[in-house]
Amino acid sequence: MTIISLLLLASLLPHLTFTAHVNVGIVNGTEARPHSRPYMVSIQKEYTHVCGGFLISDEFVLTAAHCWTGYEILTVVVGAHDLRSIKSSDHIGVKSYIPHENWDLNDIMLLKLQRKLNLNNYVKWISLPKDGEDVEADTICSVAGWGQLWTNGQNSNRLMEANVYILNNKECKNKWGLIYSVSQMMCTRGHGGSCLYDSGGPLVCEDIAVGITDFGYSLECNSPQYPNVYTKTSPYLQWINSIIRNVK
């Protein structure tokens, strides 16, 4: 199978690992109702969208570790729907980048913002699951992002969303083989789903961010053969809480 990272296209091959995480977005989705997902953020490099992410407090964003290579400067856009009409004040600088210490196996990262946000109807954080909590197979959930609208297609300026359902973890493992961790990952399928440029966005089940968009099949977005994969958030709650308490 062929898996390729969007970041590889930015000549960052030395930073890739065996898992070769791929950024993903939304195909066969519908436009989200403006500001109905106030936790969503656009992670940008030089004012260009490169990844998704989501607020888990008034100063921390959760995203995928492979969205940052260790040296580029990223900004976070909050309260956005249409990326063409954001204000300069919507761009928040990143004070601290905190990828998991073993990020090649644990594709999760926290971004501490340079300032605390004023929470309102457009900017709110989303809840995380309980420690060790799992989601049953066939549960209907949703994904959202500003990624490509079809395989090798253009990005969406407006936030798109799609319903997906959780697959049995054994089926996910059978599809992906050795790169899939049953304890740390989950996968989904649906008419709509993920494509390029939205790694780091949340997999949301009943208003809880149960997963972080991780990787998919590079040759076909939302492939029926290789379902989209997400890092579970529940196994990392102790790590997340420790970072939030201790990072100044």
Summary of the structure (lengths in Angstrom):
residues: 248
radius of gyration: 16.1
end to end distance: 42.2
largest distance: 46.0
contacts: 867
relative contact order: 0.23
helix: 17%
strand: 32%
